[in-house]
Amino acid sequence: MKFNPKTVTLKNRKEVRIRTAEISDAENLLATLKKYISDSAFIPKTSNEIIITVEQERDWISSFIQKDNSLLLVAEFENEIIGNIDLTGNPRIMMQHTAIIGMGMLTDWRNVGLGTEFMKSSIDWAKENPMLELLLLQVYCENISAIYLYKKMGFKENGIVENYFKNGEEYHDNLMMSLVVK
Ligand SMILES: CC(C)(COP(=O)(O)OP(=O)(O)OC[C@H]1O[C@@H](n2cnc3c(N)ncnc32)[C@H](O)[C@@H]1OP(=O)(O)O)[C@@H](O)C(=O)NCCC(=O)NCCS
């Protein structure tokens, strides 16, 4: 289902374009992902795991374009991709009414309302999507601003899986959250 692109004004008064990712974004999006993942304590990926090729990134973008229950949005400012949100729809027939949300953005663009705009856009799209009924996400229990944002958007807490993330000898708990969009 098509997403209608939109321009939003953030708390820093900058105007940002939110639109569907295209295959031609692969190189820029990959560069942005690499920057923000290594800058975030709350994305469970090591630097080795984010070194993927532009070709693999193209395939990843393409998978969202092909699946009716999935969406990949990017935010753009002055021709730079500054962040993304993805709804990965479940391919299994009994769970294809569900999608898992992931999101992130460059450090300079955090806490100025982009996450809120990404979430609003995705939830509105999911509500219109005839396949989707339930959105899910997982978040580090220490990720206070993210949890605040998800609750503001209506997500409810489903439970905590203790010690789900392990970084060397350091463990972190995982909060599961969900939102009905039926
Ligand atoms: C988590 C993330 C996606 C949130 O996006 P964002 O654009 O920073 O979020 P927003 O600015 O829209 O909203 C954050 C909210 O948290 C609030 N907040 C920030 N710090 C807070 C704190 N310590 N306690 C309570 N609320 C806090 C802000 O006031 C804001 O709410 P408001 O708009 O109602 O005032 C972003 O910070 C990010 O990319 N972080 C790194 C990657 C990551 O953690 N991804 C999520 C994985 S689940």
PDBQT file of the ligand as one rigid body, heavy atoms in Angstrom, charges set to zero:
ROOT
HETATM    1  C1  LIG A 201      14.691   6.286  20.298  1.00  0.00    +0.000 C 
HETATM    2  C2  LIG A 201      14.548   7.269  19.151  1.00  0.00    +0.000 C 
HETATM    3  C3  LIG A 201      14.110   6.516  17.909  1.00  0.00    +0.000 C 
HETATM    4  C4  LIG A 201      13.446   8.270  19.553  1.00  0.00    +0.000 C 
HETATM    5  O1  LIG A 201      13.267   9.212  18.526  1.00  0.00    +0.000 OA
HETATM    6  P1  LIG A 201      13.341  10.779  18.828  1.00  0.00    +0.000 P 
HETATM    7  O2  LIG A 201      13.162  11.511  17.576  1.00  0.00    +0.000 OA
HETATM    8  O3  LIG A 201      14.552  11.064  19.635  1.00  0.00    +0.000 OA
HETATM    9  O4  LIG A 201      12.015  10.938  19.738  1.00  0.00    +0.000 OA
HETATM   10  P2  LIG A 201      11.113  12.233  19.927  1.00  0.00    +0.000 P 
HETATM   11  O5  LIG A 201      11.960  13.446  20.029  1.00  0.00    +0.000 OA
HETATM   12  O6  LIG A 201      10.021  12.259  18.929  1.00  0.00    +0.000 OA
HETATM   13  O7  LIG A 201      10.425  11.867  21.307  1.00  0.00    +0.000 OA
HETATM   14  C5  LIG A 201      11.205  11.572  22.432  1.00  0.00    +0.000 C 
HETATM   15  C6  LIG A 201      10.358  11.899  23.665  1.00  0.00    +0.000 C 
HETATM   16  O8  LIG A 201      11.051  11.423  24.831  1.00  0.00    +0.000 OA
HETATM   17  C7  LIG A 201      11.061  12.467  25.780  1.00  0.00    +0.000 C 
HETATM   18  N1  LIG A 201      12.256  12.245  26.593  1.00  0.00    +0.000 N 
HETATM   19  C8  LIG A 201      13.547  12.432  26.263  1.00  0.00    +0.000 A 
HETATM   20  N2  LIG A 201      14.336  12.096  27.312  1.00  0.00    +0.000 NA
HETATM   21  C9  LIG A 201      13.497  11.681  28.292  1.00  0.00    +0.000 A 
HETATM   22  C10 LIG A 201      13.704  11.192  29.616  1.00  0.00    +0.000 A 
HETATM   23  N3  LIG A 201      14.932  11.073  30.129  1.00  0.00    +0.000 N 
HETATM   24  N4  LIG A 201      12.617  10.851  30.359  1.00  0.00    +0.000 NA
HETATM   25  C11 LIG A 201      11.367  10.963  29.843  1.00  0.00    +0.000 A 
HETATM   26  N5  LIG A 201      11.115  11.418  28.582  1.00  0.00    +0.000 NA
HETATM   27  C12 LIG A 201      12.180  11.768  27.839  1.00  0.00    +0.000 A 
HETATM   28  C13 LIG A 201      11.099  13.753  24.973  1.00  0.00    +0.000 C 
HETATM   29  O9  LIG A 201      10.662  14.865  25.729  1.00  0.00    +0.000 OA
HETATM   30  C14 LIG A 201      10.131  13.397  23.846  1.00  0.00    +0.000 C 
HETATM   31  O10 LIG A 201       8.790  13.532  24.228  1.00  0.00    +0.000 OA
HETATM   32  P3  LIG A 201       7.884  14.846  23.821  1.00  0.00    +0.000 P 
HETATM   33  O11 LIG A 201       8.039  15.022  22.343  1.00  0.00    +0.000 OA
HETATM   34  O12 LIG A 201       6.502  14.446  24.186  1.00  0.00    +0.000 OA
HETATM   35  O13 LIG A 201       8.450  15.978  24.580  1.00  0.00    +0.000 OA
HETATM   36  C15 LIG A 201      15.860   8.052  18.870  1.00  0.00    +0.000 C 
HETATM   37  O14 LIG A 201      16.265   8.749  19.997  1.00  0.00    +0.000 OA
HETATM   38  C16 LIG A 201      17.000   7.133  18.396  1.00  0.00    +0.000 C 
HETATM   39  O15 LIG A 201      17.201   6.939  17.212  1.00  0.00    +0.000 OA
HETATM   40  N6  LIG A 201      17.754   6.574  19.344  1.00  0.00    +0.000 N 
HETATM   41  C17 LIG A 201      18.825   5.663  19.003  1.00  0.00    +0.000 C 
HETATM   42  C18 LIG A 201      18.328   4.361  18.382  1.00  0.00    +0.000 C 
HETATM   43  C19 LIG A 201      17.246   3.715  19.206  1.00  0.00    +0.000 C 
HETATM   44  O16 LIG A 201      17.292   3.702  20.441  1.00  0.00    +0.000 OA
HETATM   45  N7  LIG A 201      16.254   3.176  18.507  1.00  0.00    +0.000 N 
HETATM   46  C20 LIG A 201      15.098   2.577  19.129  1.00  0.00    +0.000 C 
HETATM   47  C21 LIG A 201      15.300   1.144  19.298  1.00  0.00    +0.000 C 
HETATM   48  S1  LIG A 201      13.854   0.425  20.041  1.00  0.00    +0.000 SA
ENDROOT
TORSDOF 0
